[in-house]
Every structure is written in structure tokens, then in C-alpha cells.
């Protein structure tokens, strides 16, 4: 296929598939085109631009396949498209054999596409409907504060500190970027606590790094290291809790614009290809994400040849054992110049 040949040629030549210019261009259009019927232009690897309509506010009936009460649901639930978000395509996606019933030659060269998140409302009350059981603000805040205190006092944090002090960490780190760590509002304890632990990890890393520059890890050094968080699944409760904890919550894809040589990137089992994107746009000081294994090629965040090449520039350190909340992670510290 011609598209596959061109894509592979560009990839093998080292041409970036994800760039900050691409993200800046999308962000600029999204911020200036907020009206229905406006479009966002995305340029593919073939140099041609594809237009995506902005559908924020567009409504359509809610449909749950297989629901025996579908007639009733059609009457009382209505979906509304909300903020645009991006769909990211890995090199594996771009070179995959496509279903001819859905394949579009015009979109074959796109590394990103514009999509929308969706919210569901009850037409009788106009109130948002939770499609899964969710915890309220007070519950999530309490869980977050308890998790942070527990981690700070745990052997896990002592081990993490020991690990980070065992190597020369690049100086000048001024931000931590958390990507794809999900919602903390799951009523299911396991899902919520995993997300909470992953977000509090960012604060723990911030304080440990700040302690290198100040005797008070919660003082000026800590406040000088900013924490950014991005996940389109965040609910209003997530955003309130994270703001209260000192995070700046930003919309997709703005977090990638914050990733640079002075950043720490934390991405634990995200549903987007964070590693491929980072490999194209920057060399962060530290990266904390899943340890590379040969079996992770089918994940949403695969290790591509470019990611493998990037990891050669880093020292891999063991992440303290905490599989229940973090899985099999590793800490990657950029080697000295």
C-alpha cells in the first residue's frame, strides 16, 4: 500500500510524527474556534490537511447496545459532545492492515485526529448522569489526603528517595507532567485508589526533588516545581481535588507542550501513546512509566523503535515495589551530558 510505504520511509528517516508545532496549531484552532460548525485542520504526513468539525454542544440520543430498556433510555437520556480531544495513532496503528469497510485513504497519514468527549444528561431534569457509580468531592478529597499522608510515611517513599539519590539527577527540574492517570472518582475502591496513588506520586516526587534545594521540602523549592495533570476523563470533582492539591489541570493536548528537558513525566498505563509522543518531542529529565518488556507491544502505549532508541539515553532504575497501585514501573533518569 502506497500510504504504508510513505509512512515507513518517513519513520525510518527519523522524521518526527508528533511535534509541538502540531500540538500548538491544534490548540490555537481549538481556542479560537469554539462555535458549532467550525472546523479544525490537521496536516498529515503526506502534507495534506484534513478538516475535523467542532461538535461541542451537539446532541444525540443515548444508546446502550443490548439494553432491554432501550426505548425508555432513548426518551430520557441525551448525549452532548463536550470539549474536543485528540486521538493519537502510533506507528503500529499507521502500518496496520485496515478494515476496508472503515478505512479512509484521506486519513491514512494522520498521527492525530480530533474527537470529542461526551456527557449524558437526563432530559427531564437536565442534570448530568453518571454512567458508572462515582464518589463525591468530600469522599475523593478525604481519600486523597489519606493516601498522601500514608505514602509520605511509608517505606515506599523512603525507597523512592533512596533511588532518586543514587544517581545524578539533571538539575533545573521545574515541572512534573502527569498524563493519563484516570479519574479518582470511581466508586470502586481499587480503581479510585490506584488513580489517587498515581497522582499523589507526583507530589511525592516533587517534594523529594525540592528537598535537594531547600531544607523545607514543602517550601519555596516545592512551590517552584509545578505539577500539571491531563486526562480527558477527569470529572469536575477530579479537577477540584487536583487544584486543591496544587495541580494545574490542562486540556488535551496542552500537557505535551509542557514536556521538555526540565520536566518529569509520569504516565502509568495510559490509554494514549505517551512514550511515542515523548520520544518525538523532548528528552525529559526523568520519566516514570511502565518498565519495558517485550510483551507490551500490544498496549495503548507501546515501545516503538524510537522509544527504544530514546531509552538508550537514560539510566533505568527500579521503582519501589507497590504493584497494587502502580504495576511494574521503572524510573528513567537522563544520563549526564
C-alpha positions as CSV (number, residue, x, y, z in Angstrom):
1,X,0.0,0.0,0.0
2,X,1.3,3.4,-1.0
3,X,0.4,5.0,2.3
4,X,2.3,2.4,4.3
5,X,5.4,2.8,2.1
6,X,5.5,6.6,2.6
7,X,4.8,6.3,6.3
8,X,7.6,3.7,6.8
9,X,10.0,5.7,4.7
10,X,9.4,8.9,6.8
11,X,9.6,6.9,10.0
12,X,12.9,5.2,9.1
13,X,14.3,8.6,8.1
14,X,13.6,9.9,11.6
15,X,11.0,12.5,10.7
16,X,9.0,13.3,13.9
17,X,5.4,12.1,13.7
18,X,4.4,14.1,16.7
19,X,5.7,17.7,17.1
20,X,5.0,20.6,19.5
21,X,4.2,22.7,16.4
22,X,1.4,20.2,15.5
23,X,0.0,20.4,19.0
24,X,0.3,24.2,19.2
25,X,-1.5,24.5,15.9
26,X,-4.4,22.3,17.1
27,X,-4.6,24.2,20.4
28,X,-4.6,27.6,18.6
29,X,-7.5,26.4,16.4
30,X,-9.4,24.9,19.3
31,X,-9.1,28.1,21.4
32,X,-10.3,30.3,18.5
33,X,-13.0,28.0,17.1
34,X,-15.5,27.3,19.8
35,X,-18.6,27.6,17.7
36,X,-20.6,24.7,16.2
37,X,-19.9,24.3,12.5
38,X,-16.3,25.4,12.9
39,X,-13.5,23.1,11.8
40,X,-10.0,22.2,12.9
41,X,-7.4,21.5,10.3
42,X,-4.8,18.7,10.9
43,X,-2.0,18.1,8.4
44,X,-1.0,14.5,7.7
45,X,2.4,13.0,6.9
46,X,1.6,13.4,3.2
47,X,1.4,17.2,3.6
48,X,-2.4,17.4,3.1
49,X,-4.7,18.9,5.6
50,X,-7.9,17.2,6.8
51,X,-10.8,19.2,8.4
52,X,-12.5,18.0,11.5
53,X,-15.8,19.6,12.6
54,X,-16.1,21.0,16.1
55,X,-19.2,19.4,17.5
56,X,-19.2,20.8,21.1
57,X,-22.8,21.1,22.2
58,X,-24.1,18.7,19.5
59,X,-26.8,16.5,21.0
60,X,-27.9,13.0,20.0
61,X,-29.9,10.2,21.7
62,X,-28.0,7.9,24.2
63,X,-27.8,4.3,23.0
64,X,-26.5,1.4,25.0
65,X,-26.3,-1.7,22.8
66,X,-28.1,-4.7,24.1
67,X,-30.1,-2.7,26.8
68,X,-33.5,-4.3,27.0
69,X,-34.9,-0.9,28.2
70,X,-33.5,1.0,25.2
71,X,-36.9,2.5,24.3
72,X,-37.1,4.2,27.7
73,X,-33.5,5.2,27.6
74,X,-34.0,6.9,24.3
75,X,-36.7,9.0,25.8
76,X,-34.9,10.2,28.9
77,X,-31.2,10.3,28.2
78,X,-29.4,12.7,25.8
79,X,-25.7,12.7,24.9
80,X,-23.9,16.0,24.4
81,X,-20.5,16.3,22.8
82,X,-18.2,18.4,25.1
83,X,-14.6,19.5,24.7
84,X,-12.6,18.3,21.8
85,X,-9.8,15.9,22.5
86,X,-7.2,14.1,20.3
87,X,-7.0,10.6,19.1
88,X,-3.3,9.6,18.7
89,X,-2.1,7.0,16.2
90,X,1.1,5.0,16.8
91,X,3.4,3.8,14.1
92,X,1.9,0.4,14.7
93,X,-1.6,1.8,14.1
94,X,-0.5,3.6,10.9
95,X,1.1,0.5,9.4
96,X,-1.7,-1.9,10.5
97,X,-3.9,-3.7,8.0
98,X,-7.1,-1.7,7.9
99,X,-10.7,-2.9,7.7
100,X,-11.8,-1.8,4.2
101,X,-15.2,-1.1,5.5
102,X,-13.9,1.7,7.7
103,X,-10.5,2.6,6.1
104,X,-10.2,6.2,4.8
105,X,-7.3,7.0,2.5
106,X,-7.6,10.7,3.3
107,X,-7.0,9.9,7.0
108,X,-4.3,7.3,6.5
109,X,-1.5,9.7,7.1
110,X,-2.8,11.3,10.2
111,X,-0.9,10.8,13.5
112,X,-3.7,12.7,15.4
113,X,-7.4,13.2,14.8
114,X,-9.9,15.5,16.6
115,X,-12.7,13.7,18.6
116,X,-14.9,14.8,21.4
117,X,-15.7,13.6,24.9
118,X,-19.3,13.1,25.7
119,X,-21.6,13.7,28.7
120,X,-25.0,12.3,29.2
121,X,-28.0,14.3,30.6
122,X,-31.4,13.4,31.9
123,X,-33.8,15.3,29.6
124,X,-36.3,15.6,32.4
125,X,-34.0,17.4,34.8
126,X,-31.1,18.5,32.5
127,X,-28.8,17.1,35.1
128,X,-25.6,15.1,34.3
129,X,-26.0,11.3,34.5
130,X,-23.2,9.2,35.9
131,X,-22.8,6.1,33.7
132,X,-20.8,4.4,36.5
133,X,-21.1,4.9,40.3
134,X,-19.0,7.9,41.3
135,X,-17.8,9.3,44.6
136,X,-18.5,12.9,45.6
137,X,-16.0,15.7,46.3
138,X,-15.8,15.1,50.1
139,X,-15.1,11.4,49.6
140,X,-12.4,11.9,47.0
141,X,-10.7,14.7,48.9
142,X,-10.6,12.6,52.1
143,X,-9.2,9.6,50.2
144,X,-6.6,11.8,48.5
145,X,-5.4,13.4,51.7
146,X,-5.3,10.0,53.5
147,X,-3.3,8.4,50.6
148,X,-0.8,11.3,50.5
149,X,-0.2,11.1,54.3
150,X,0.1,7.3,54.1
151,X,2.6,7.5,51.2
152,X,4.7,10.2,52.9
153,X,5.1,8.0,56.0
154,X,5.7,4.7,54.2
155,X,8.8,2.7,53.4
156,X,7.9,3.1,49.8
157,X,8.7,6.8,49.9
158,X,12.0,6.1,51.7
159,X,12.9,3.6,49.0
160,X,11.9,6.1,46.3
161,X,14.1,8.8,47.9
162,X,17.0,6.4,48.1
163,X,16.6,5.5,44.4
164,X,16.5,9.1,43.3
165,X,19.6,10.0,45.3
166,X,21.5,7.0,44.0
167,X,22.2,8.8,40.7
168,X,22.9,12.3,39.4
169,X,19.6,13.7,38.6
170,X,19.6,16.5,36.0
171,X,19.4,19.9,37.6
172,X,16.9,22.6,36.9
173,X,13.8,20.4,37.0
174,X,10.8,22.8,37.2
175,X,7.7,20.8,36.4
176,X,6.1,17.4,36.7
177,X,3.6,16.3,34.0
178,X,1.1,13.6,34.8
179,X,-0.6,12.0,31.8
180,X,-3.5,9.6,31.6
181,X,-3.7,8.6,35.3
182,X,-7.5,8.3,35.1
183,X,-10.3,9.6,37.3
184,X,-10.2,9.4,41.1
185,X,-14.0,9.3,41.4
186,X,-14.6,5.6,40.8
187,X,-16.9,4.3,43.5
188,X,-14.9,1.1,43.1
189,X,-12.2,1.3,45.7
190,X,-9.5,-0.4,43.7
191,X,-9.8,1.9,40.6
192,X,-10.1,5.1,42.6
193,X,-7.2,4.3,44.9
194,X,-4.9,3.4,42.0
195,X,-5.6,6.7,40.4
196,X,-5.2,8.6,43.7
197,X,-1.9,6.9,44.4
198,X,-0.6,7.7,41.0
199,X,-1.5,11.4,41.4
200,X,0.0,11.6,44.9
201,X,3.2,10.0,43.4
202,X,3.7,13.3,41.5
203,X,3.5,15.3,44.8
204,X,5.9,12.9,46.4
205,X,8.4,13.2,43.6
206,X,8.0,17.0,43.7
207,X,8.8,17.1,47.4
208,X,11.8,14.7,47.1
209,X,13.3,16.8,44.3
210,X,12.6,20.0,46.1
211,X,14.4,18.7,49.2
212,X,17.6,18.8,47.1
213,X,17.4,22.6,47.0
214,X,15.8,23.5,50.3
215,X,15.7,22.3,53.9
216,X,11.8,22.6,53.8
217,X,10.5,20.2,51.1
218,X,7.1,21.9,51.3
219,X,8.5,25.4,51.0
220,X,9.8,27.5,48.1
221,X,11.6,24.7,46.4
222,X,8.4,22.6,46.2
223,X,6.3,25.5,45.1
224,X,8.9,26.2,42.3
225,X,8.2,22.8,40.8
226,X,4.8,22.9,39.1
227,X,2.6,19.9,38.7
228,X,0.4,19.5,35.6
229,X,-2.2,16.9,35.0
230,X,-4.0,15.9,31.9
231,X,-6.7,13.3,31.2
232,X,-9.9,13.9,29.2
233,X,-11.7,11.6,31.6
234,X,-11.3,14.0,34.5
235,X,-14.6,14.9,36.1
236,X,-15.4,18.3,37.8
237,X,-14.6,16.6,41.1
238,X,-11.2,15.4,39.9
239,X,-10.3,18.9,38.8
240,X,-11.4,20.4,42.1
241,X,-9.4,17.9,44.2
242,X,-6.4,18.2,42.0
243,X,-6.5,22.0,42.0
244,X,-6.7,21.9,45.8
245,X,-3.7,19.7,45.9
246,X,-1.6,22.1,43.9
247,X,-2.0,20.7,40.4
248,X,-2.7,22.7,37.3
249,X,-5.2,20.7,35.2
250,X,-4.9,21.3,31.5
251,X,-6.8,20.2,28.4
252,X,-5.6,17.7,25.9
253,X,-3.0,18.2,24.2
254,X,-1.6,21.1,26.2
255,X,0.3,18.8,28.7
256,X,2.7,17.8,25.9
257,X,3.6,21.4,25.4
258,X,4.9,21.4,28.9
259,X,7.2,18.3,28.3
260,X,10.8,19.4,27.9
261,X,14.3,18.8,29.2
262,X,13.4,20.3,32.6
263,X,10.4,18.1,33.2
264,X,9.5,14.8,34.9
265,X,6.9,12.8,33.0
266,X,4.6,10.3,34.9
267,X,2.4,8.1,32.8
268,X,1.1,4.9,34.3
269,X,-0.7,2.6,31.9
270,X,-2.2,5.5,29.9
271,X,-4.7,4.8,27.0
272,X,-2.6,7.0,24.6
273,X,0.9,6.5,23.3
274,X,2.7,8.8,25.7
275,X,6.1,7.2,25.2
276,X,6.0,7.5,21.4
277,X,4.9,11.2,21.6
278,X,7.6,12.0,24.2
279,X,10.3,10.2,22.1
280,X,9.5,12.7,19.3
281,X,9.2,15.9,21.2
282,X,11.6,16.0,24.1
283,X,14.1,14.3,26.4
284,X,12.7,14.8,29.9
285,X,15.0,14.8,32.9
286,X,13.1,11.9,34.4
287,X,10.3,9.6,33.2
288,X,8.3,7.2,35.4
289,X,6.2,4.7,33.5
290,X,5.9,1.0,32.8
291,X,9.1,-0.9,32.6
292,X,9.8,-2.0,29.0
293,X,9.1,-5.7,28.3
294,X,8.8,-7.5,25.0
295,X,5.2,-8.3,25.8
296,X,3.9,-4.7,25.9
297,X,3.8,-4.1,22.2
298,X,0.0,-4.6,22.2
299,X,-0.6,-1.9,24.8
300,X,-2.0,1.5,24.1
301,X,1.4,2.9,25.0
302,X,3.8,0.6,23.1
303,X,7.5,0.7,23.0
304,X,8.3,1.6,19.3
305,X,11.9,1.5,17.8
306,X,12.1,5.3,18.5
307,X,11.2,4.7,22.2
308,X,13.8,2.0,22.5
309,X,16.4,4.4,21.0
310,X,15.4,7.2,23.4
311,X,15.7,4.8,26.4
312,X,19.3,4.3,25.5
313,X,19.9,7.9,26.6
314,X,18.6,7.0,30.1
315,X,19.6,5.1,33.2
316,X,16.9,2.6,34.2
317,X,16.2,2.4,38.0
318,X,13.9,0.1,39.8
319,X,10.7,1.5,41.1
320,X,9.8,0.6,44.7
321,X,7.6,-2.4,44.8
322,X,4.0,-1.3,45.0
323,X,2.3,-3.5,42.3
324,X,-1.2,-3.0,43.7
325,X,-1.3,0.7,42.8
326,X,1.5,1.2,40.2
327,X,2.2,-2.1,38.4
328,X,5.6,-2.9,37.1
329,X,7.2,0.6,36.7
330,X,10.7,1.9,36.2
331,X,12.3,5.2,36.7
332,X,14.3,6.6,33.8
333,X,16.9,9.3,34.5
334,X,18.5,11.1,31.7
335,X,22.2,10.4,31.5
336,X,24.7,13.2,32.1
337,X,25.9,15.3,29.2
